[in-house]
Amino acid sequence: MDRKERLRDTYDAIAESFDETRREPWEDVADFVEGRDGALALDIGCGNGRHLPLLGERFDAAVGLDFSRSMLGLCAGPVVRGDLSGLPFRDSCADLVLCVAALHHLPTRDGRLGALDEIERVLRDDGEALVSVWAIEHPKFDGARDEIRASGGDFCVPWKRGGTERDRYYHIHDRASFEELIADSSLSGEVWESDGNYYACLRPTG
């Protein structure tokens, strides 16, 4: 079983306990969505769908995508089972794409770069994407930053709740590596740090 399959198995196993504490939208995401509207918004790597109602208030349609059947079963609204590496949506269909706390689960740089290029493919020319990853400055990594840097950013974070303990793979970014990843993609935009996460507001470069 490769890293992606193990991660999917983990999220299938922890979906209910994950949902217990992760039902409200992130404040930074709500701030980004405020004032934006359009025909279609996509939330890729949507997990339990915590941001779908927020998108549904402002867009004619909001669709979530995740690779975990158990997570999708918790979502309210239309969802699709799929993978960030090959989005099952047509070219230039979305006014807005969220990819919140999902890109960092992809185990290779090529995979993360490919996911950004897929976001560019499905965005309209005037569309925008919000992408977030865990920042190495997050307090969770106090005492582990040397280990993370020594591993090139690859790190496992355990999930411990409800009698279940599972490791989850993350690629932990510093600001330079996240900015370099974006620079090598077909998207461009600004990066900032908030509450232990890097965010990027991205647009197609073409």
N, C-alpha and C positions, 0 to 999 in steps of 0.2 A: 504494500500500500504506500503510495507516494504522499508527499506533504499535503497536497491539495485534497486527496481522498481522506487522509486522516483528519484534516480540518473540517471537511464536510461531515464526517462521522461524528466529530466532537460537537459541532453545532446542532446536529440532529439530536444528540443525546442531552444537551443542556438547554434546549430551546425554552422549556417551561420555566426553569429557574432564571434564565436570562431575562425573560419577559417580565418577571416579578418586579424587577428594579429598573427597567429600561423602557418606560412607556411614554415619557414626556420628550418632546423634541428638544434638541440642543439649542441653547440660546443663540449661539453664533449662527446656526443654520436658520433659525427663525428670523434673525436680523438680515441675513442674506436674501431670503425669500421675500421679505417685506418690500412692497412696491413693485415686484415683478409679476408678470402675468403672461398669458399666451394660450395656445391651443393644447400643447402637450408638455408635461414634465415627466422625467424618468428618475427614479431612485434606484440606482444599481448597487447591489450589495445592500439591499434594504433591510436585511435582518427581519425583525418582527414588525416592520412597517411603521415605526414610531413617527416618521416624517411624512407619511403618505396623506394623512388628514390635512396637514399644513399645506401641502402642495394642492390638494383637492379644493381648498378654499380659494385658490388664486388662478388655477389653470382649468381649462375646459375638461381635461383628462389628466390623470396622474397614474402612472403604472410603475409597480415595483418589480425588481428582479433580484433573485438570490439563488444560490446553488443548494440550499438546505430546504428540503421538503417540510421539515418540522417548523422551521422559521416561517416559511410562507403560509403555513396553516394558521399562524397567529395574526396574519395581516388582514386588515379591513380594506377592501377595494381590489381592483384588478391587479393581479400579479402574474409573473412568468418565471418558470424555473429556467435558469441559464447561468452562464459563466461570463465573467468580465472579459475574457480573452476573445469572445465571439458573440457580441450582442445580437439577439434575434430581432433587431429593429432595422427598418429601412434607412437608407442614407438621408441625412438632412431632415429628419422628422421632428426633432425635439427643440423646443424653445429654451429649455433648461434641463440640466442633468446634475443630480446629486450623486456623489460617490464618497460617502462619509464613513470613515473607519473601515474601509474595505481594501483599498489598494495595497496597504501594508501587509496583507495576508498572502499576497502572491510571492512565491518563493524565489523568483529570479528577476533580475533587472530587465531582461528582455520581455518577460511576462508583464511587468509593471508598465514598461514602455508601450507594449502592445495594447494594454488596456486604455492608456491615455489616447492612443491613436484611434481606438474604437470609439471613445467618447467624441473625438473630433469628427469621426465619420457620421455619427448620428445627429450631431448638432447642426441646426440651421446656421447659415453664414453669420447671422446676427445673434446667435444663441450664446448662452453662458453656462459654464459648469463650475460647481463648487466641489473641490476635492480636498479631503483631509487625511492626514496620517498622524500617528503618534510621534511626538517629538522626543528626542533623547533627553530633553530637559524635564520631561514629566516627572513629578515626584515619585511615581512608582519605580523609577529606575535609579533612585538614590542608592548608592552603594554598588550598582551593577554597571555603571557606564564604562568602566575600563574593560569589563568582560564583553560588553556589547561592541565596543570599538574593536577589540581584538578579534571578534568573530566577523567583522565586516558588516555589522548591523543585524545579523541573524540571531534571533532570541526567542525563547519559548516562555510564555506567561501562563501560569496555571490558573484554571478556573476551579474554585472551591466553593461550592454552595449546594445545599440540599443533599448532602451525602455523596455528591459526585465530585471527583477530581480529575480534570483532563488538562493536558498541555495544549496551548494554542500557539501556532507559529506566527511570529511577526517579523517584518523587516523594519527595524527602528532607524528612522532617518535623523541625520543632523540637517541643519538648514542648507548647507552647501550641496549635500547629496540630493535633496528634494528639488532644489533649484536646477541642478544639473540634469536631473531626470526630465523635468519639464522642458528645459532648453533643448533637449534631444528629441522631444516629441513634436507633433504637428499642432500643438497648442502653445499659447503664450499668455502671460498674465503676472499678477502680483502674488507674492507669498508673505504671510504674516503668521505670528505665533499667538495663540490664545489658549489659556487653561491647559497647557501641556500638549497641545496639538498644533501642527502646521496646517494652515489652510492656504488654498490657492484659488483665486477667481480667474478662470481660464476661458479663452476664446479661440476659435479657429484662426490660424495664422494666415490662411488664404483669403 
